[in-house]
Amino acid sequence: MTHSGGTVTAPSGYYASALTHAVGNGTATTPATTLTFAPAISVDAATGKITATVSGSSNITPTVTAGYVNAGTAGKITVSGSKTLTMSTKAGTTITPTETA
């Protein structure tokens, strides 16, 4: 009797219904998770606008033990995105002091 993955094959001359064989289940471990973020703040010297940007990504790599599935990395999930916010400024006002008597 042989098996490959979840398939059991009976050799010739034997009735498959008379044979039994247990194939182990695969178990998943806690996925390895990596979070990466890159914040940045800049100020435009000409306009005075303040810009804040953050980008981030998350990698999730689940691993399983041997059984119905092959051992090793089962797949990798990557999520990423970014967000930019700009705060506008009010135009400056010139104040000229005067003297009164």
Stockholm file with secondary structure:
# STOCKHOLM 1.0

chainA/1-101         MTHSGGTVTAPSGYYASALTHAVGNGTATTPATTLTFAPAISVDAATGKITATVSGSSNITPTVTAGYVNAGTAGKITVSGSKTLTMSTKAGTTITPTETA
#=GR chainA/1-101 SS CEEETTEEECCTTSCGGGCCCCCCCCCBCCCEEEEEEEEEEEECTTTCCEEEEEEEEEEEECEECSSSSCSEECCCEEEEEEEEEEECCCCCCCCCCCCCC
#=GC SS_cons         CEEETTEEECCTTSCGGGCCCCCCCCCBCCCEEEEEEEEEEEECTTTCCEEEEEEEEEEEECEECSSSSCSEECCCEEEEEEEEEEECCCCCCCCCCCCCC
//
